[in-house]
């Protein structure tokens, strides 16, 4: 199984002003989906990881990353689970996996051992409820807001002190 990568750009119409904004939104969405799929390829298919900010020379990163995913029930030994999962749920799982990767690459990694699955899902669902109220949100907006909520939880959460 190999996770397909999105095309870099959809066909563009040179003289369509309103279409340019829509095309820009589509490109951003495709690029973010591509990054999520590149992360899954890194985990399951021994992908490089350099395109998503992972140092390919760090031989210990992947083992610790997968260990964190297993502890948070986000890792499956069978990557085809993403194919039969509903698309919305698959995207949620990919976002959570992306968040763990981002946390591991940040100073907030000291909080990972204390992070609980329930807390992670609660923050994701609250983010989903808040951000989807906006009409023109992007996947990048969603992920950025979710990461900010997690960081705030780490900084202010009593259970992490």
C-alpha positions in Angstrom: 0.0 0.0 0.0 1.3 3.4 -0.9 -0.4 6.7 0.0 -0.9 8.7 -3.2 0.5 12.2 -3.4 -1.6 15.0 -4.7 -0.6 16.9 -7.8 1.3 20.1 -7.1 -1.1 22.4 -8.9 -4.6 22.0 -10.4 -5.2 23.4 -13.9 -5.3 27.1 -13.7 -7.4 29.5 -15.8 -5.3 32.7 -16.6 -8.2 35.2 -16.8 -10.5 34.0 -14.0 -10.0 36.2 -11.0 -12.5 34.5 -8.7 -11.2 31.1 -9.8 -7.7 32.1 -8.7 -8.7 32.3 -5.1 -10.5 29.0 -5.3 -7.4 27.4 -7.0 -5.1 28.8 -4.3 -7.4 27.3 -1.6 -7.3 23.9 -3.5 -3.5 24.1 -3.9 -3.1 24.7 -0.1 -5.4 21.9 0.7 -3.6 19.5 -1.7 -0.2 20.5 -0.3 -1.4 19.9 3.2 -2.9 16.5 2.3 0.3 15.7 0.6 2.3 16.4 3.7 0.0 14.2 5.8 0.4 11.4 3.3 4.2 11.9 3.2 4.2 11.5 7.0 2.3 8.2 6.7 4.7 7.0 4.0 7.6 7.9 6.4 6.0 5.8 9.1 4.8 2.8 7.1 6.9 2.8 4.0 10.3 4.0 5.2 9.9 7.3 3.5 12.7 9.9 3.7 10.9 12.4 6.0 13.1 15.4 5.0 10.2 16.9 3.0 8.1 17.1 6.2 10.8 18.5 8.5 12.3 15.2 9.9 16.0 14.9 9.8 16.8 11.7 7.9 20.0 11.3 9.9 18.2 11.1 13.2 18.0 7.3 13.5 16.2 7.4 16.9 13.4 9.8 16.0 11.3 7.2 14.2 11.4 4.6 17.0 10.4 7.2 19.6 7.7 8.6 17.3 6.1 5.2 16.7 6.3 4.5 20.4 4.4 7.7 21.2 1.8 6.8 18.5 1.3 3.3 19.9 0.9 4.7 23.5 -1.8 7.1 22.2 -3.5 4.4 20.1 -2.7 6.2 16.9 -0.5 3.5 15.3 -1.7 0.4 13.5 0.5 -2.3 12.2 -1.7 -2.4 9.1 -1.6 0.9 7.2 -4.6 -0.2 5.1 -6.8 0.9 8.0 -6.7 4.4 6.5 -8.4 3.1 3.4 -11.4 1.6 5.0 -11.8 4.3 7.6 -14.3 7.0 6.8 -12.6 9.9 5.2 -13.4 12.3 8.0 -12.0 9.9 10.6 -8.9 9.2 8.5 -8.2 12.9 8.3 -8.6 13.3 12.0 -6.1 10.5 12.7 -3.6 12.0 10.2 -3.9 15.3 11.9 -3.3 13.7 15.3 -0.3 11.9 14.0 1.0 15.2 12.4 0.5 16.9 15.8 2.6 14.3 17.6 5.4 14.7 15.0 5.3 18.5 15.5 5.4 18.1 19.2 8.4 15.7 19.0 10.3 18.3 16.9 9.5 21.1 19.4 10.6 22.1 22.9 7.1 20.8 24.0 8.3 17.2 23.6 9.0 17.2 27.3 5.2 17.0 27.8 4.6 14.0 25.5 5.1 11.3 28.2 2.2 12.9 30.2 -0.1 13.5 27.2 -3.2 11.3 27.4 -5.2 10.0 24.4 -8.4 11.5 25.9 -6.8 15.0 26.2 -5.5 14.8 22.6 -8.9 13.8 21.2 -10.7 16.4 23.3 -8.5 19.2 22.0 -9.0 18.0 18.4 -12.8 17.8 18.6 -13.0 21.2 20.3 -10.8 22.7 17.5 -13.0 21.0 15.0 -16.1 22.5 16.5 -14.6 26.0 16.7 -12.8 26.2 13.4 -15.5 24.7 11.2 -17.8 27.5 12.1 -15.8 29.7 9.8 -16.8 29.5 6.2 -13.4 29.7 4.6 -11.1 27.8 6.9 -8.2 25.7 5.5 -6.6 22.5 6.7 -3.5 24.6 7.6 -5.7 26.9 9.7 -7.2 23.9 11.5 -3.8 22.3 12.2 -2.3 25.6 13.4 -5.1 26.3 15.8 -5.0 22.7 17.1 -1.3 23.0 17.7 -1.8 26.3 19.5 -4.5 24.7 21.7 -2.2 21.8 22.6 0.7 24.2 23.5 -1.6 26.2 25.7 -2.8 23.0 27.4 0.8 22.0 28.0 1.7 25.4 29.4 -1.3 25.9 31.6 -2.4 22.3 32.4 -2.1 21.5 36.1 -1.5 17.8 35.3 1.7 18.6 33.5 3.5 20.4 36.4 
